């Protein structure tokens, strides 16, 4: 008898050994048998093992249970993820008089769940292309679910709604992305995403924090390969320009791009307007307009400890 057997007691009205009705029974989890502890008679077989199919070691610090019990359940879907699959037909009882199979697998997924699954897949695909974390994907999925259940944006493309939800999720999670960055990984135009963005905020009665130049500065400078000193100078310039109300009416993205251009032109690490515009997603003329507004106040915008490679008076005029 296996030394790992577990002793269990059964009352008389349940399974027991005919020769030793009062003897405790043991269960062989490997063979799936229930055995009498007195004579070794197998009184029950095919016991279902409810344990894991994999061995679990005590030093494995994981919260995941490797038991194979079907796909993970998605709480955002309306129906259950568990389903029954009918195997290949066998025997005459499985066919009708015409030789056709009596039992067929039918897709039980509802049209609502199918829409949600497709949207979640699109959101995940867009997020992967711009390296967004799972927390943002989860928030975007929840936003899409709320919009879908409320039927607030009838007539709008699901892809446009998904793109707008991803944009809102980025803003709400404190890592905003520009409309052009979302457009780059989506099939929807900036104009349509902007419309859905406003409609979603109104329908869900939610809001997003205002974006600032600091939300984009480190990412833009990093993508441009600029030094820390230039990044600090550009951050200081943009913040001072906003505080002094020099760039009133200009978007934070264009102000950040103009500040990067000004800081780079005063340093040895120079970047032209096209390079900065391609990275920030703004036109060169937009950078130029903000830069011209900031240039007369350049002496007040630069940090006091900045090491100039080019004097302020020799900075480009456009």
Secondary structure, 3 states (H helix, E strand, C coil): CCCCCEEECCCCCCCCCCCCCCCCEEEECCCCEEEECCCCCEEECCCCCCCCCCCCCCCCCCCCCCCCCCCCCCCCCCCCCCCCCCCCCCCHHHECCCCCECCCCCCCCCHHHHHHHHHHHHHHHHHHHCCCCHHHHHHHHHHHHHHHHHCCCCCCCHHHHHHHHHHHHHHHCCCCCCHHHHHHCCCCCHHHHHHHHHHHHHHHCCCCCCCCCHHHHHHHHHHHCCCHHHHHHHHHHHHHHHHCCCCCCCCHHHHHHHHHHHHHHCCCCCCCHHHHHHHHCCCHHHHHHHHHHHHCCHHHHCCCCCCCCCCHHHCCCC
